[in-house]
């Protein structure tokens, strides 16, 4: 266990979960149409701020948040995880907007299962799977993904999308973009 990395990851994931819940509430309360506009605006704003930061702009309050949530490998593209999350949400809302439940379910998997997988993997993960991913972290991801999907669909519909999401999360892809998309596609195919 790398306690220094874990100490940075817990606040990072807490911020991700808080913002994730906020956006789930927006989608739930305002519906797909207005949510699509809000997510689009957030993504554009995120891209502009990221570009400004890479060009040397100093945003004092934002810098503190960025320092807490950015990993070392994300310094060249500040806000990358959030921008990819918005892109995924926009694609989901655009394609599956008539099924708000699919969108909320797929984003919930990314928000909650990703946080659980990272924290468990960093804290007790001992058995390497792929890269820095561990069997323990992936198991936590899978179990929380099943739980998230089961909140909206019967358990028999939760297992396959959770397996697909867990595989996608373990691969060297950006999970913020791909996990929600593959979760939604798998749900659509089996329902």
N, C-alpha and C positions, 0 to 999 in steps of 0.2 A: 504494500500500500504506500502510495506517495502522498503523505499527509498534506504537504504544501499544495500539490495539485488539487487534492480533494477540498481543501479549505477555499480555494478559488472557485471550484466547480459548484459547490453548494449554493453560494449567492448567485452565481451565473444561472443555474437552473431555476432558482427561486424567481428571478426576474423573468426568465422565459415563461415560466408557468403563470405568473401574474399577468403578463401581457397576453399570453395565450387565452386565459380565462376571460380577460377583457374583450378580446376579439370574438370568442365564442358567444359571449353575451350580446355583442353587437349583431352578429348573424342571427342569433335566436330572437332578439327583440325587434330588429329592424328589417329582417328579411333579406333575401339574396340580392335584390336590385340595389338598394341603398348601401348594403354591405360591400357590394362590388365596387361602388364609387369610393367608399371610405378606404377600402383596402388598396385600390388603385392610387388614391391620393397619398396614402402612407408609403407605398412603395416608391412613388416618384419623389416624395420628400426624402425618403431614406437614401435613394440613389444620389440626390443632390447633396445631401449632407455628407455622404461617404466621399463623393468627389471633392467636396470642399475640404474635408479633413485630409485627404491625400495630397491636396495642393497647399497644405499648411495652415488652413483656417483653425482658429482656436475657439472652441466652444467650451468654456470652463465647466459648466454643470454637466453637459453631455460627455465631456472627457472623463469625468469621474465614473459615469455609468459605463462608458465604453471600456475603461480600464478594468471594471469588475466583470464584464461579460465577454470580452474578446479574448480568444486564445492567441498564443504567440503566432501561430500560422495564419491568423486572420487579420493581422495588422496591416497587410497590404491592401485589404479590401474591407475597411471598417463597416460593420453592420451587415456583413454578408449573410449571416444566418437569418436575420430578420427580413432582409430583402428577399431571400429565397422562400421564406415562410409566406410572405405576402404574395409572391409569384404563384406559389402552390395554391394558396387560398383563392386567388383571382381565377386561376384555371379551373379549380373545383367549382367555384360559384358560376363561372361562365358555362361549363359543361353540364354540371349536375344541379344547377340553381333551382330547378323545379323540385328537387329532393333535398330540402334543407337538412334533413336527418343524415343523409349520406355525407354531406359537407361537414357537419358538426362532428360526426363520428370519426371521419378520416383525420380531421385536424386534432381531435382529442387524442387519438393514438399518438400522433407526433408530439403533442405537448406533454402528456403525462407518461407515456411509455418511454420516451426518449430520456426524460428526467430520471425516471426510476432506473433505467438501464445504465446511465452514466454514473449515478451515485453508487449503485450496487457494484458495478464493475470496478470503479475506482477504490471503493472501500474494502470489498472482500473478494474481488476477482483475482483468481490465482491461475486459472487454466486458459491460456491464450487460444483464441479462435482464429481471428483474422486481424492482422495489424495489432492495434491496441485493444481490440474488442476481446472480451472474455466470455466464457460459457456462462458464468454467473450473471454478468451484466445482460447478456442476450436472453437468459432465462427470465430475469426480472422484466425486461422489455416485453417479452412474449406474454407473461402472466398479466401485466398491466394492460397490454393491448387487448387481450381476451376480455378483461374486465371492462374496458372502455367500450368495446363493441357490444358486449352483452348488456350494457345499459340501454341500448337502442334496438337490438335484435336478439332473437333467441340464440342460445349458446351454440347450437349446431351451425349457425351462420357465422359465428365469431372465430372459430378455430382456423379455417383456411386463410382469411384475411390477416389474422394475427401472425400466422406462419410466414406469409408473404412479406408482411411489414418487417418482421424480425430478420428475414434474409436480406431484404433491401437495406435495412439499417446497418447490417454487418458488413455489407459491401463497401468498397471505397468510392461511394457516391455521396452527394450532398443529401443527407437524410431529410433536411428541412424542406426540400423540394420534392423528392421522390417518394418518401414514405406515405404522405397523405394521398398522393396520386395513385400509387399502387394499391393502397388500402381501399380507396373508393372504387377503382376499377374491379378489384376482386369481389367486393361486395355486390356491385351491379351484376357481375357475371353469375354469382351464385343465388341471388335473390329472385 
